[in-house]
């Protein structure tokens, strides 16, 4: 394909790349686009979730075709605090994302089973040596190694199971931290898709990125047994490692010696520093891309780099909280930071997850009896951002 025939080439068909392609198909049908991914399906095998307050109303148009499953409220449970919160919670399955994007784009606009060897400003080189050219390339291939950023990790394995009898969970249990905390902040995440179908996901925050999948599978089995669900029948499984930013510079995601390509999703640093979740940023970026008149490679690179820099500055507070969590609390006591956080009013919690905490919110988050030793916490908060 030559540059005069293809306007935008999106490298990577995960959440960010697929949403970008969907947004362009909906709002810029005049453009010729191509979505390229190494897998045989778009989005992989994932369930993405978000609170009602995470995505502004003016951007919901992009998510509506994906048929989010919505619950009107959700719960959290800690050793000394359990709470039901009246904020709506939504989930999207990757199978639906794959189905909707395939239906909206033309077959020639999607190329799967095409591993990418290199990305340049106006070219994508496939592993076999084939070169695909476009007026602009958007790099949405997921997280890459970054030097100069201090990271911790949120790691998980999730199993969707069907049980022989009703499991009794009526709403999302987004954090059940009444589990063993000996190897860092850990919780079980449960989504009830029906009376007998349930996602059970074992998640923990860790200093390193290595993921022990067999161990987490055993922990999921133990949790289901302890709750009286039984073993159930496994329907699907997902696993992942999400970055948690402690400190560093956003330029690590946008190296000056790299090609002037726009970057989306984890590749561009578009994720919440504390949760690692990227769906709200992916929606915002896709909407922004679809609204641009100048779609040249330099213009898109400048646009999204400036946006990444702005969000990085705005989210410095969350990186400071992450340092307090990882550097001032012993691994087995880290759950207390989250337990303390959930004493706050629901709107404060909602703005935190949306990345829009106000100055008063930040003061309230830091107020009260500290859940970790004071001096290490102060050192962590004052260390480099």
C-alpha positions as a Python dict, from the first residue, in 0.01 Angstrom:
ca = {
    (1, 'X'): (0, 0, 0),
    (2, 'X'): (139, 342, -90),
    (3, 'X'): (112, 659, 118),
    (4, 'X'): (-130, 818, -127),
    (5, 'X'): (-373, 527, -83),
    (6, 'X'): (-353, 485, 296),
    (7, 'X'): (-398, 777, 535),
    (8, 'X'): (-345, 616, 877),
    (9, 'X'): (-192, 282, 972),
    (10, 'X'): (-257, 167, 1330),
    (11, 'X'): (7, -71, 1462),
    (12, 'X'): (-148, -289, 1732),
    (13, 'X'): (-503, -419, 1764),
    (14, 'X'): (-540, -416, 2141),
    (15, 'X'): (-783, -191, 2325),
    (16, 'X'): (-624, 143, 2229),
    (17, 'X'): (-562, 53, 1866),
    (18, 'X'): (-903, -104, 1815),
    (19, 'X'): (-1086, 192, 1970),
    (20, 'X'): (-885, 430, 1752),
    (21, 'X'): (-982, 234, 1440),
    (22, 'X'): (-1347, 224, 1548),
    (23, 'X'): (-1352, 598, 1617),
    (24, 'X'): (-1199, 677, 1276),
    (25, 'X'): (-1446, 448, 1101),
    (26, 'X'): (-1737, 620, 1275),
    (27, 'X'): (-1626, 984, 1256),
    (28, 'X'): (-1380, 993, 963),
    (29, 'X'): (-1509, 753, 697),
    (30, 'X'): (-1332, 970, 440),
    (31, 'X'): (-994, 837, 558),
    (32, 'X'): (-831, 518, 441),
    (33, 'X'): (-709, 323, 745),
    (34, 'X'): (-547, -11, 821),
    (35, 'X'): (-532, -189, 1157),
    (36, 'X'): (-246, -440, 1190),
    (37, 'X'): (-192, -692, 1469),
    (38, 'X'): (12, -1008, 1528),
    (39, 'X'): (-277, -1201, 1682),
    (40, 'X'): (-565, -1378, 1509),
    (41, 'X'): (-823, -1164, 1691),
    (42, 'X'): (-854, -806, 1808),
    (43, 'X'): (-826, -721, 2176),
    (44, 'X'): (-678, -1050, 2287),
    (45, 'X'): (-865, -1220, 2572),
    (46, 'X'): (-956, -953, 2827),
    (47, 'X'): (-1233, -794, 3026),
    (48, 'X'): (-1199, -416, 3062),
    (49, 'X'): (-1394, -230, 3328),
    (50, 'X'): (-1468, 129, 3417),
    (51, 'X'): (-1680, 334, 3656),
    (52, 'X'): (-1965, 550, 3526),
    (53, 'X'): (-1761, 857, 3621),
    (54, 'X'): (-1446, 748, 3434),
    (55, 'X'): (-1570, 835, 3084),
    (56, 'X'): (-1738, 1172, 3013),
    (57, 'X'): (-2083, 1165, 2854),
    (58, 'X'): (-1954, 1324, 2532),
    (59, 'X'): (-1720, 1027, 2476),
    (60, 'X'): (-1968, 747, 2550),
    (61, 'X'): (-2064, 722, 2182),
    (62, 'X'): (-1752, 515, 2125),
    (63, 'X'): (-1838, 258, 2394),
    (64, 'X'): (-2210, 216, 2324),
    (65, 'X'): (-2163, -25, 2029),
    (66, 'X'): (-1950, -246, 2256),
    (67, 'X'): (-2254, -326, 2475),
    (68, 'X'): (-2098, -269, 2818),
    (69, 'X'): (-2247, -479, 3096),
    (70, 'X'): (-2348, -230, 3368),
    (71, 'X'): (-2418, -273, 3738),
    (72, 'X'): (-2565, 20, 3938),
    (73, 'X'): (-2324, -20, 4231),
    (74, 'X'): (-2025, -218, 4357),
    (75, 'X'): (-1858, -337, 4679),
    (76, 'X'): (-1520, -349, 4848),
    (77, 'X'): (-1416, -559, 5148),
    (78, 'X'): (-1113, -527, 5377),
    (79, 'X'): (-1031, -688, 5711),
    (80, 'X'): (-1176, -389, 5899),
    (81, 'X'): (-1401, -225, 5644),
    (82, 'X'): (-1663, -343, 5395),
    (83, 'X'): (-1867, -104, 5190),
    (84, 'X'): (-2124, -84, 4914),
    (85, 'X'): (-2075, 220, 4685),
    (86, 'X'): (-2354, 358, 4468),
    (87, 'X'): (-2137, 430, 4164),
    (88, 'X'): (-2217, 240, 3849),
    (89, 'X'): (-1962, -10, 3717),
    (90, 'X'): (-1925, -136, 3360),
    (91, 'X'): (-1738, -413, 3182),
    (92, 'X'): (-1659, -486, 2818),
    (93, 'X'): (-1543, -821, 2685),
    (94, 'X'): (-1272, -844, 2422),
    (95, 'X'): (-1487, -1085, 2221),
    (96, 'X'): (-1740, -805, 2172),
    (97, 'X'): (-1468, -554, 2080),
    (98, 'X'): (-1338, -796, 1815),
    (99, 'X'): (-1689, -856, 1679),
    (100, 'X'): (-1784, -487, 1663),
    (101, 'X'): (-1460, -363, 1503),
    (102, 'X'): (-1470, -641, 1242),
    (103, 'X'): (-1831, -552, 1161),
    (104, 'X'): (-1765, -178, 1134),
    (105, 'X'): (-1440, -191, 933),
    (106, 'X'): (-1409, -342, 590),
    (107, 'X'): (-1211, -667, 562),
    (108, 'X'): (-928, -489, 377),
    (109, 'X'): (-894, -245, 670),
    (110, 'X'): (-786, -518, 916),
    (111, 'X'): (-477, -732, 886),
    (112, 'X'): (-422, -1001, 1150),
    (113, 'X'): (-148, -1261, 1203),
    (114, 'X'): (102, -994, 1096),
    (115, 'X'): (382, -962, 1355),
    (116, 'X'): (546, -620, 1345),
    (117, 'X'): (925, -590, 1338),
    (118, 'X'): (960, -210, 1326),
    (119, 'X'): (753, 108, 1330),
    (120, 'X'): (861, 428, 1154),
    (121, 'X'): (697, 764, 1088),
    (122, 'X'): (533, 651, 765),
    (123, 'X'): (605, 279, 757),
    (124, 'X'): (545, -45, 941),
    (125, 'X'): (784, -329, 870),
    (126, 'X'): (648, -679, 922),
    (127, 'X'): (866, -964, 1045),
    (128, 'X'): (879, -1118, 701),
    (129, 'X'): (1024, -796, 559),
    (130, 'X'): (707, -659, 399),
    (131, 'X'): (675, -281, 430),
    (132, 'X'): (337, -112, 476),
    (133, 'X'): (331, 262, 407),
    (134, 'X'): (91, 536, 513),
    (135, 'X'): (66, 909, 553),
    (136, 'X'): (89, 856, 930),
    (137, 'X'): (153, 561, 1161),
    (138, 'X'): (-7, 532, 1505),
    (139, 'X'): (182, 301, 1741),
    (140, 'X'): (-54, 119, 1980),
    (141, 'X'): (142, -202, 2036),
    (142, 'X'): (121, -204, 2415),
    (143, 'X'): (377, -155, 2689),
    (144, 'X'): (743, -146, 2588),
    (145, 'X'): (1055, -142, 2806),
    (146, 'X'): (1111, 212, 2935),
    (147, 'X'): (1432, 341, 3088),
    (148, 'X'): (1415, 629, 3333),
    (149, 'X'): (1077, 540, 3485),
    (150, 'X'): (1049, 377, 3826),
    (151, 'X'): (775, 115, 3801),
    (152, 'X'): (594, -128, 4024),
    (153, 'X'): (334, -370, 3892),
    (154, 'X'): (-24, -487, 3926),
    (155, 'X'): (-45, -853, 3822),
    (156, 'X'): (-349, -1072, 3778),
    (157, 'X'): (-497, -1396, 3656),
    (158, 'X'): (-872, -1411, 3603),
    (159, 'X'): (-1097, -1710, 3543),
    (160, 'X'): (-1457, -1691, 3416),
    (161, 'X'): (-1637, -1991, 3560),
    (162, 'X'): (-1984, -2140, 3551),
    (163, 'X'): (-2096, -2299, 3876),
    (164, 'X'): (-2353, -2569, 3935),
    (165, 'X'): (-2554, -2350, 4170),
    (166, 'X'): (-2596, -1971, 4220),
    (167, 'X'): (-2281, -1809, 4357),
    (168, 'X'): (-2475, -1541, 4549),
    (169, 'X'): (-2268, -1240, 4438),
    (170, 'X'): (-2513, -972, 4323),
    (171, 'X'): (-2280, -686, 4225),
    (172, 'X'): (-1912, -638, 4136),
    (173, 'X'): (-1682, -703, 4429),
    (174, 'X'): (-1394, -499, 4294),
    (175, 'X'): (-1165, -556, 4592),
    (176, 'X'): (-1188, -840, 4840),
    (177, 'X'): (-872, -792, 5046),
    (178, 'X'): (-976, -1040, 5316),
    (179, 'X'): (-714, -1277, 5176),
    (180, 'X'): (-353, -1354, 5253),
    (181, 'X'): (-144, -1036, 5226),
    (182, 'X'): (199, -1186, 5289),
    (183, 'X'): (344, -1112, 4943),
    (184, 'X'): (211, -760, 4890),
    (185, 'X'): (-125, -589, 4854),
    (186, 'X'): (-355, -857, 4719),
    (187, 'X'): (-725, -877, 4649),
    (188, 'X'): (-977, -1090, 4464),
    (189, 'X'): (-1197, -923, 4204),
    (190, 'X'): (-1538, -1076, 4122),
    (191, 'X'): (-1778, -985, 3841),
    (192, 'X'): (-2117, -1164, 3835),
    (193, 'X'): (-2224, -1203, 3472),
    (194, 'X'): (-2520, -1421, 3573),
    (195, 'X'): (-2646, -1609, 3877),
    (196, 'X'): (-2404, -1893, 3800),
    (197, 'X'): (-2134, -1727, 3582),
    (198, 'X'): (-1861, -1534, 3760),
    (199, 'X'): (-1521, -1382, 3685),
    (200, 'X'): (-1286, -1454, 3975),
    (201, 'X'): (-959, -1266, 3938),
    (202, 'X'): (-665, -1283, 4178),
    (203, 'X'): (-469, -957, 4173),
    (204, 'X'): (-171, -826, 4362),
    (205, 'X'): (64, -529, 4361),
    (206, 'X'): (429, -625, 4342),
    (207, 'X'): (777, -475, 4309),
    (208, 'X'): (863, -698, 4010),
    (209, 'X'): (685, -788, 3684),
    (210, 'X'): (720, -1169, 3697),
    (211, 'X'): (379, -1336, 3698),
    (212, 'X'): (338, -1682, 3850),
    (213, 'X'): (26, -1799, 3665),
    (214, 'X'): (4, -2150, 3820),
    (215, 'X'): (21, -2004, 4170),
    (216, 'X'): (-260, -1757, 4103),
    (217, 'X'): (-471, -2034, 3949),
    (218, 'X'): (-434, -2230, 4273),
    (219, 'X'): (-529, -1921, 4474),
    (220, 'X'): (-843, -1877, 4262),
    (221, 'X'): (-935, -2241, 4329),
    (222, 'X'): (-879, -2187, 4701),
    (223, 'X'): (-1095, -1873, 4701),
    (224, 'X'): (-1382, -2045, 4519),
    (225, 'X'): (-1363, -2335, 4762),
    (226, 'X'): (-1355, -2106, 5069),
    (227, 'X'): (-1660, -1915, 4938),
    (228, 'X'): (-1853, -2239, 4883),
    (229, 'X'): (-1883, -2193, 4507),
    (230, 'X'): (-1730, -2526, 4417),
    (231, 'X'): (-1474, -2569, 4140),
    (232, 'X'): (-1702, -2471, 3855),
    (233, 'X'): (-1636, -2506, 3483),
    (234, 'X'): (-1374, -2274, 3335),
    (235, 'X'): (-1503, -2075, 3038),
    (236, 'X'): (-1206, -1845, 2975),
    (237, 'X'): (-891, -1714, 3139),
    (238, 'X'): (-703, -1386, 3123),
    (239, 'X'): (-369, -1282, 3266),
    (240, 'X'): (-182, -954, 3267),
    (241, 'X'): (81, -728, 3415),
    (242, 'X'): (0, -356, 3441),
    (243, 'X'): (253, -79, 3514),
    (244, 'X'): (226, 130, 3832),
    (245, 'X'): (434, 447, 3806),
    (246, 'X'): (635, 560, 4109),
    (247, 'X'): (856, 826, 3952),
    (248, 'X'): (1025, 929, 3631),
    (249, 'X'): (976, 1133, 3318),
    (250, 'X'): (714, 1088, 3050),
    (251, 'X'): (982, 1140, 2785),
    (252, 'X'): (1080, 777, 2847),
    (253, 'X'): (761, 683, 2662),
    (254, 'X'): (842, 933, 2386),
    (255, 'X'): (1217, 900, 2318),
    (256, 'X'): (1369, 1183, 2114),
    (257, 'X'): (1563, 936, 1901),
    (258, 'X'): (1249, 744, 1808),
    (259, 'X'): (1036, 794, 1497),
    (260, 'X'): (786, 1085, 1505),
    (261, 'X'): (484, 859, 1537),
    (262, 'X'): (178, 910, 1755),
    (263, 'X'): (161, 663, 2044),
    (264, 'X'): (-156, 540, 2213),
    (265, 'X'): (-236, 324, 2514),
    (266, 'X'): (40, 189, 2738),
    (267, 'X'): (294, 256, 2462),
    (268, 'X'): (241, 632, 2504),
    (269, 'X'): (205, 635, 2883),
    (270, 'X'): (-173, 672, 2867),
    (271, 'X'): (-287, 488, 3181),
    (272, 'X'): (-380, 567, 3539),
    (273, 'X'): (-57, 574, 3744),
    (274, 'X'): (-207, 388, 4041),
    (275, 'X'): (-432, 128, 3879),
    (276, 'X'): (-260, 81, 3545),
    (277, 'X'): (-605, 90, 3378),
    (278, 'X'): (-606, 244, 3033),
    (279, 'X'): (-964, 230, 2904),
    (280, 'X'): (-1065, 591, 2990),
    (281, 'X'): (-746, 725, 2829),
    (282, 'X'): (-793, 497, 2528),
    (283, 'X'): (-1145, 633, 2474),
    (284, 'X'): (-1027, 994, 2510),
    (285, 'X'): (-734, 940, 2272),
    (286, 'X'): (-950, 769, 2010),
    (287, 'X'): (-1203, 1053, 2025),
    (288, 'X'): (-925, 1310, 1995),
    (289, 'X'): (-771, 1130, 1696),
    (290, 'X'): (-1104, 1114, 1513),
    (291, 'X'): (-1151, 1489, 1558),
    (292, 'X'): (-825, 1599, 1395),
    (293, 'X'): (-811, 1775, 1060),
    (294, 'X'): (-433, 1757, 1028),
    (295, 'X'): (-352, 1386, 1027),
    (296, 'X'): (8, 1411, 913),
    (297, 'X'): (266, 1209, 1107),
    (298, 'X'): (435, 1518, 1265),
    (299, 'X'): (101, 1671, 1366),
    (300, 'X'): (-28, 1353, 1534),
    (301, 'X'): (305, 1292, 1708),
    (302, 'X'): (304, 1647, 1847),
    (303, 'X'): (-61, 1625, 1952),
    (304, 'X'): (-33, 1304, 2151),
    (305, 'X'): (307, 1377, 2299),
    (306, 'X'): (174, 1709, 2431),
    (307, 'X'): (-129, 1528, 2573),
    (308, 'X'): (92, 1267, 2744),
    (309, 'X'): (307, 1543, 2896),
    (310, 'X'): (1, 1729, 3023),
    (311, 'X'): (-148, 1418, 3185),
    (312, 'X'): (188, 1330, 3340),
    (313, 'X'): (207, 1669, 3512),
    (314, 'X'): (-156, 1651, 3621),
    (315, 'X'): (-113, 1303, 3773),
    (316, 'X'): (195, 1369, 3987),
    (317, 'X'): (-15, 1326, 4303),
    (318, 'X'): (-99, 965, 4216),
    (319, 'X'): (267, 881, 4164),
    (320, 'X'): (338, 1023, 4510),
    (321, 'X'): (71, 798, 4661),
    (322, 'X'): (225, 502, 4480),
    (323, 'X'): (561, 577, 4638),
    (324, 'X'): (396, 590, 4978),
    (325, 'X'): (235, 252, 4913),
    (326, 'X'): (550, 77, 4793),
    (327, 'X'): (827, 256, 4983),
    (328, 'X'): (684, 325, 5326),
    (329, 'X'): (468, 20, 5394),
    (330, 'X'): (583, -337, 5450),
    (331, 'X'): (433, -567, 5182),
    (332, 'X'): (198, -740, 5427),
    (333, 'X'): (67, -401, 5549),
    (334, 'X'): (8, -233, 5215),
    (335, 'X'): (-360, -321, 5217),
    (336, 'X'): (-407, -71, 5498),
    (337, 'X'): (-344, 218, 5258),
    (338, 'X'): (-641, 111, 5045),
    (339, 'X'): (-852, 27, 5348),
    (340, 'X'): (-787, 381, 5476),
    (341, 'X'): (-868, 528, 5135),
    (342, 'X'): (-1212, 369, 5127),
    (343, 'X'): (-1328, 570, 5428),
    (344, 'X'): (-1376, 866, 5191),
    (345, 'X'): (-1703, 987, 5033),
    (346, 'X'): (-1802, 818, 4710),
    (347, 'X'): (-1749, 1129, 4489),
    (348, 'X'): (-1390, 1163, 4614),
    (349, 'X'): (-1325, 796, 4533),
    (350, 'X'): (-1484, 836, 4189),
    (351, 'X'): (-1272, 1139, 4100),
    (352, 'X'): (-961, 952, 4214),
    (353, 'X'): (-1022, 662, 3975),
    (354, 'X'): (-1109, 906, 3697),
    (355, 'X'): (-777, 1086, 3752),
    (356, 'X'): (-955, 1413, 3831),
    (357, 'X'): (-892, 1460, 4204),
    (358, 'X'): (-936, 1818, 4322),
    (359, 'X'): (-702, 1995, 4564),
    (360, 'X'): (-954, 1935, 4844),
    (361, 'X'): (-978, 1568, 4744),
    (362, 'X'): (-602, 1532, 4775),
    (363, 'X'): (-604, 1686, 5121),
    (364, 'X'): (-882, 1451, 5229),
    (365, 'X'): (-696, 1148, 5094),
    (366, 'X'): (-390, 1241, 5300),
    (367, 'X'): (-584, 1337, 5614),
    (368, 'X'): (-665, 1120, 5913),
    (369, 'X'): (-451, 875, 6100),
    (370, 'X'): (-175, 757, 5863),
    (371, 'X'): (-211, 389, 5767),
    (372, 'X'): (169, 359, 5735),
    (373, 'X'): (465, 491, 5942),
    (374, 'X'): (470, 872, 5920),
    (375, 'X'): (839, 941, 5849),
    (376, 'X'): (877, 690, 5563),
    (377, 'X'): (547, 816, 5420),
    (378, 'X'): (668, 1177, 5422),
    (379, 'X'): (997, 1079, 5260),
    (380, 'X'): (808, 892, 4989),
    (381, 'X'): (574, 1184, 4923),
    (382, 'X'): (862, 1430, 4898),
    (383, 'X'): (1089, 1216, 4679),
    (384, 'X'): (1131, 1289, 4310),
    (385, 'X'): (809, 1265, 4109),
}
